[in-house]
Amino acid sequence: MEPNFNKITKAGYDHLKAEIRDLEAARPNKIKILSAARALGDLSENAEYSAAKRDLRHLESRMRFLKKQLQYAKIYTPSNQDTVEVGKTVTFEFMDDHATQTYQIVGTPEVDIEHKKISIASPIGSALLNHHSGDVVTVAAPNLTYKIKIVSIKI
């Protein structure tokens, strides 16, 4: 079964909406800064104008990107089954050195390695998807393959 990369948890969906709201709230101030910089005179040598214009473009680009992700996102609620799917937290053991790791499996817009959230599109996430506790799966990373064993799956 091919994973659907548009799947996202409710928390991830809410996070995207909040970031869009924050950017929309910041936009008027960016426009005001751009107008003030424009009023300084010669635009060809106006560093403040160039920086303000770049900042506004960056903000608008990020907003478009997030809105597009939100447009195609499908909120996914995980089942109570012992199966790895979006929204579940999985503890797994590397078979070579027996080290364990715990990550939440999330949709691509939600990835946050610092908070232990990996995508279903990542090598580990895609290898774990639809497997069960006790299963040993092979992870095909760009430069190597290795095996991991699913220790536990939690909602």
VOLOVEX-386165 format. One line per 5 residues: number of its first residue (from 1); their letters; for each residue x, y, z of N, C-alpha, C. Coordinates in Angstrom, 3 decimals. Layout:
<atoms>
NUM> a> X:Y:Z:X:Y:Z:X:Y:Z  ...;
</atoms>
This chain:
<atoms>
1> mepnf> 0.841:-1.189:0.000:0.000:0.000:0.000:0.883:1.249:0.000  0.677:2.108:-0.949:1.459:3.343:-1.088:1.011:4.373:-0.043  1.944:4.964:0.736:1.540:5.943:1.742:0.998:7.223:1.104  0.058:7.842:1.785:-0.503:9.101:1.326:0.221:10.226:2.059  1.086:10.959:1.374:1.913:11.973:2.005:1.133:13.222:2.384;
6> nkitk> -0.163:13.282:2.065:-0.989:14.421:2.452:-1.609:14.227:3.829  -1.422:13.050:4.415:-1.984:12.793:5.735:-1.285:13.675:6.758  -2.073:14.173:7.707:-1.538:15.053:8.735:-2.378:14.856:9.996  -1.755:14.980:11.150:-2.511:14.863:12.392:-3.299:16.151:12.617  -4.288:16.087:13.485:-5.081:17.279:13.825:-4.168:18.358:14.409;
11> agydh> -3.228:17.957:15.266:-2.292:18.921:15.861:-1.442:19.581:14.774  -1.011:18.811:13.795:-0.221:19.361:12.698:-1.026:20.333:11.853  -2.290:20.003:11.615:-3.183:20.873:10.859:-3.371:22.200:11.602  -3.612:22.099:12.903:-3.788:23.305:13.720:-2.514:24.147:13.746  -1.364:23.490:13.759:-0.087:24.208:13.755:0.101:24.982:12.450;
16> lkaei> -0.245:24.361:11.316:-0.154:25.056:10.026:-1.063:26.279:10.007  -2.289:26.111:10.488:-3.235:27.224:10.520:-2.711:28.357:11.406  -2.139:28.019:12.543:-1.605:29.033:13.461:-0.433:29.783:12.826  0.434:29.065:12.125:1.576:29.734:11.474:1.089:30.680:10.374  0.081:30.265:9.629:-0.485:31.137:8.591:-1.084:32.390:9.237;
21> rdlea> -1.827:32.211:10.332:-2.405:33.356:11.048:-1.322:34.319:11.515  -0.227:33.777:12.057:0.879:34.618:12.529:1.502:35.402:11.376  1.691:34.736:10.241:2.262:35.418:9.075:1.321:36.496:8.551  0.036:36.193:8.523:-0.936:37.189:8.064:-0.961:38.395:8.997  -0.790:38.157:10.297:-0.763:39.252:11.267:0.501:40.095:11.121;
26> arpnk> 1.610:39.469:10.720:2.881:40.184:10.564:2.970:40.948:9.247  2.163:40.573:8.267:2.239:41.161:6.927:2.037:42.681:6.899  1.013:43.246:7.575:0.837:44.701:7.530:2.065:45.478:8.028  2.724:44.950:9.055:3.925:45.613:9.564:5.053:45.561:8.534  5.185:44.437:7.845:6.215:44.315:6.798:5.947:45.310:5.668;
31> ikils> 4.675:45.483:5.317:4.308:46.443:4.265:4.618:47.865:4.726  4.338:48.142:5.993:4.623:49.470:6.561:6.130:49.756:6.528  6.925:48.789:6.889:8.393:48.937:6.859:8.859:49.175:5.430  8.295:48.442:4.475:8.647:48.617:3.071:8.297:50.029:2.590  7.130:50.523:2.957:6.720:51.875:2.564:7.641:52.931:3.159;
36> aaral> 8.003:52.759:4.421:8.909:53.717:5.072:10.276:53.706:4.398  10.760:52.512:4.039:12.065:52.405:3.376:12.006:53.011:1.978  10.905:52.855:1.304:10.733:53.425:-0.038:10.781:54.949:0.004  10.249:55.509:1.082:10.210:56.965:1.228:11.594:57.580:1.475  12.585:56.736:1.738:13.933:57.243:2.018:14.649:57.772:0.782;
41> gdlse> 14.144:57.476:-0.386:14.757:58.058:-1.588:15.181:57.024:-2.600  16.324:57.252:-3.218:16.862:56.450:-4.318:16.794:54.955:-4.007  15.951:54.252:-4.758:15.739:52.824:-4.501:16.907:51.965:-4.945  17.698:52.440:-5.891:18.809:51.631:-6.402:19.918:51.456:-5.366  20.040:52.362:-4.426:21.090:52.260:-3.402:20.499:52.261:-1.999;
46> naeys> 19.286:51.813:-1.886:18.583:51.840:-0.612:18.556:50.429:-0.013  19.490:50.161:0.888:19.615:48.828:1.496:18.387:48.480:2.327  17.831:49.476:3.019:16.643:49.220:3.837:15.471:48.773:2.959  15.322:49.416:1.807:14.244:49.067:0.884:14.433:47.641:0.363  15.659:47.322:-0.040:15.948:45.971:-0.546:15.668:44.912:0.514;
51> aakrd> 16.090:45.181:1.749:15.881:44.217:2.833:14.390:44.072:3.148  13.668:45.176:3.189:12.236:45.134:3.486:11.477:44.400:2.387  11.867:44.641:1.139:11.224:43.975:0.005:11.482:42.461:0.060  12.724:42.096:0.372:13.087:40.681:0.485:12.313:40.009:1.622  12.210:40.694:2.768:11.485:40.136:3.911:10.010:39.915:3.595;
56> lrhle> 9.408:40.875:2.909:8.000:40.747:2.540:7.798:39.598:1.543  8.705:39.485:0.574:8.614:38.378:-0.397:8.743:37.038:0.307  9.682:36.955:1.263:9.881:35.710:2.008:8.611:35.347:2.786  8.017:36.326:3.470:6.797:36.087:4.238:5.672:35.617:3.323  5.484:36.282:2.196:4.405:35.910:1.279:4.642:34.543:0.643;
61> srmrf> 5.889:34.234:0.363:6.232:32.927:-0.186:5.930:31.819:0.825  6.291:32.042:2.070:6.021:31.061:3.128:4.508:30.880:3.307  3.761:31.980:3.259:2.308:31.893:3.386:1.705:31.068:2.249  2.163:31.309:1.019:1.649:30.538:-0.122:1.957:29.057:0.042  3.185:28.762:0.466:3.597:27.377:0.667:2.721:26.691:1.722;
66> lkkql> 2.517:27.344:2.863:1.717:26.751:3.937:0.256:26.594:3.539  -0.284:27.581:2.824:-1.678:27.494:2.377:-1.860:26.334:1.399  -0.869:26.100:0.556:-0.935:24.987:-0.393:-0.901:23.659:0.369  -0.040:23.568:1.385:0.007:22.343:2.191:-1.319:22.114:2.909  -1.884:23.183:3.438:-3.157:23.090:4.140:-4.280:22.684:3.190;
71> qyaki> -4.230:23.205:1.969:-5.252:22.910:0.961:-5.323:21.412:0.659  -4.172:20.755:0.598:-4.136:19.342:0.230:-4.047:18.397:1.429  -3.929:18.948:2.638:-3.800:18.109:3.835:-5.095:17.360:4.118  -4.928:16.139:4.571:-6.066:15.318:4.987:-5.822:14.926:6.443  -6.688:15.429:7.321:-6.526:15.106:8.738:-6.759:13.611:8.930;
76> ytpsn> -5.812:12.988:9.616:-5.852:11.546:9.800:-5.908:11.244:11.292  -6.847:10.411:11.677:-6.966:9.963:13.060:-6.525:8.506:13.114  -5.492:8.209:13.903:-4.991:6.831:13.957:-6.000:5.884:14.627  -5.928:4.627:14.222:-6.806:3.605:14.781:-6.256:3.100:16.114  -7.012:2.261:16.766:-6.567:1.654:18.030:-5.798:0.357:17.790;
81> qdtve> -5.583:0.001:16.543:-4.885:-1.241:16.225:-3.380:-1.109:16.473  -2.737:-2.248:16.611:-1.290:-2.301:16.831:-0.585:-2.228:15.474  -0.783:-1.115:14.782:-0.222:-0.921:13.450:0.402:0.461:13.392  1.584:0.562:12.781:2.232:1.858:12.634:1.490:2.654:11.572  1.047:3.858:11.959:0.369:4.758:11.038:0.585:6.197:11.507;
86> vgktv> 0.170:7.138:10.685:0.332:8.554:11.008:-0.313:8.854:12.354  0.418:9.571:13.195:-0.081:9.973:14.502:0.356:9.076:15.635  0.903:7.917:15.324:1.313:6.995:16.384:2.780:7.197:16.740  3.090:6.865:17.998:4.455:6.946:18.495:5.027:5.537:18.525  6.191:5.380:17.911:6.790:4.058:17.750:8.158:4.021:18.420;
91> tfefm> 8.366:3.002:19.224:9.690:2.736:19.786:10.251:1.563:19.016  11.473:1.721:18.523:12.107:0.654:17.751:13.550:0.483:18.175  14.061:-0.698:17.874:15.428:-1.075:18.267:16.241:-1.346:17.009  17.417:-0.746:16.942:18.336:-1.031:15.836:18.940:-2.406:16.097  18.842:-3.287:15.122:19.276:-4.665:15.316:20.792:-4.813:15.400;
96> ddhat> 21.549:-3.861:14.857:23.010:-3.986:14.889:23.606:-3.642:16.253  23.124:-2.565:16.908:23.725:-2.186:18.195:22.719:-2.189:19.357  21.490:-2.568:19.080:20.415:-2.683:20.073:20.053:-1.360:20.755  20.416:-0.240:20.147:19.997:1.069:20.649:18.519:1.250:20.302  17.792:1.934:21.175:16.375:2.172:20.902:16.122:3.657:20.685;
101> qtyqi> 15.107:3.937:19.897:14.657:5.304:19.611:13.138:5.309:19.637  12.574:6.463:19.953:11.127:6.627:19.945:10.790:7.876:19.141  9.908:7.723:18.159:9.479:8.836:17.309:7.988:8.745:17.055  7.377:9.910:16.845:6.002:9.943:16.373:6.057:9.969:14.854  5.227:9.186:14.213:5.150:9.153:12.757:4.118:10.208:12.340;
106> vgtpe> 4.541:11.148:11.498:3.673:12.262:11.111:3.701:12.469:9.604  2.784:13.302:9.132:2.788:13.691:7.729:3.948:14.636:7.455  4.305:14.781:6.201:5.479:15.582:5.847:5.436:17.030:6.329  4.279:17.712:6.392:4.302:19.093:6.873:4.632:19.230:8.356  4.548:18.131:9.092:4.710:18.181:10.550:6.103:17.805:11.045;
111> vdieh> 6.991:17.428:10.182:8.295:16.916:10.593:8.987:17.888:11.539  9.505:17.349:12.636:10.224:18.145:13.621:11.132:17.191:14.393  12.327:17.019:13.896:13.266:16.056:14.482:13.562:16.375:15.944  13.664:17.661:16.278:13.941:18.054:17.667:12.864:17.566:18.622  11.626:17.470:18.142:10.521:16.999:18.965:10.150:15.547:18.648;
116> kkisi> 11.096:14.837:18.039:10.949:13.399:17.779:9.760:13.083:16.884  9.607:13.859:15.809:8.548:13.619:14.831:9.199:13.388:13.472  8.973:12.183:12.906:9.530:11.874:11.590:8.407:11.608:10.599  8.703:11.856:9.361:7.715:11.759:8.295:7.509:10.328:7.811  6.299:10.086:7.318:6.027:8.815:6.673:6.809:8.691:5.366;
121> aspig> 7.373:9.796:4.887:8.169:9.771:3.658:9.647:9.523:3.940  10.066:9.588:5.214:11.467:9.340:5.560:11.775:7.848:5.418  13.052:7.495:5.299:13.376:6.062:5.179:12.835:5.218:6.340  13.000:5.689:7.569:12.502:4.916:8.716:10.977:4.934:8.739  10.383:6.106:8.564:8.924:6.220:8.593:8.253:5.344:7.561;
126> salln> 8.757:5.361:6.330:8.124:4.547:5.281:8.352:3.057:5.516  9.492:2.689:6.108:9.746:1.277:6.400:8.818:0.770:7.507  8.543:1.617:8.497:7.705:1.217:9.627:6.223:1.170:9.297  5.787:1.993:8.361:4.369:2.153:8.052:3.669:0.811:7.808  2.544:0.632:8.469:1.665:-0.547:8.342:2.229:-1.825:8.965;
131> hhsgd> 3.318:-1.719:9.724:3.862:-2.895:10.414:3.353:-2.922:11.856  3.666:-4.003:12.574:3.128:-4.238:13.906:4.254:-4.435:14.915  3.908:-4.365:16.201:4.884:-4.632:17.271:5.511:-6.002:17.061  6.814:-6.055:17.246:7.536:-7.318:17.073:8.085:-7.514:15.672  7.568:-6.792:14.692:8.064:-6.930:13.319:9.482:-6.381:13.196;
136> vvtva> 10.285:-7.040:12.394:11.613:-6.547:12.034:11.499:-6.058:10.592  11.857:-4.797:10.381:11.746:-4.210:9.044:13.110:-3.741:8.557  13.262:-3.705:7.256:14.504:-3.238:6.646:14.323:-1.797:6.212  15.236:-0.947:6.653:15.223:0.473:6.293:16.224:0.675:5.166  15.752:1.226:4.068:16.625:1.513:2.920:16.952:3.000:2.934;
141> apnlt> 18.076:3.338:3.569:18.551:4.720:3.613:19.384:4.968:2.352  19.675:6.234:2.041:20.417:6.524:0.803:21.751:5.774:0.662  22.497:5.610:1.757:23.825:5.006:1.639:23.953:3.613:2.237  22.895:3.106:2.877:22.975:1.775:3.477:21.578:1.249:3.774  21.516:-0.022:4.089:20.270:-0.609:4.574:20.561:-1.232:5.930;
146> ykiki> 19.566:-1.218:6.792:19.725:-1.800:8.123:18.363:-2.262:8.611  18.386:-3.053:9.663:17.150:-3.613:10.195:16.834:-2.998:11.555  15.529:-2.779:11.762:15.050:-2.312:13.050:13.862:-3.171:13.457  13.691:-3.331:14.788:12.586:-4.122:15.316:11.634:-3.179:16.050  10.345:-3.306:15.771:9.341:-2.471:16.422:9.101:-3.025:17.826;
151> vsiki> 9.404:-2.202:18.832:9.247:-2.597:20.215:7.838:-2.303:20.707  7.347:-1.087:20.432:5.993:-0.737:20.862:5.397:0.341:19.956  4.070:0.373:19.939:3.320:1.354:19.144:2.252:1.940:20.060  2.232:3.262:20.180:1.249:3.919:21.034:0.561:5.052:20.279  -0.674:5.330:20.674:-1.405:6.459:20.068:-0.956:7.725:20.747;
</atoms>
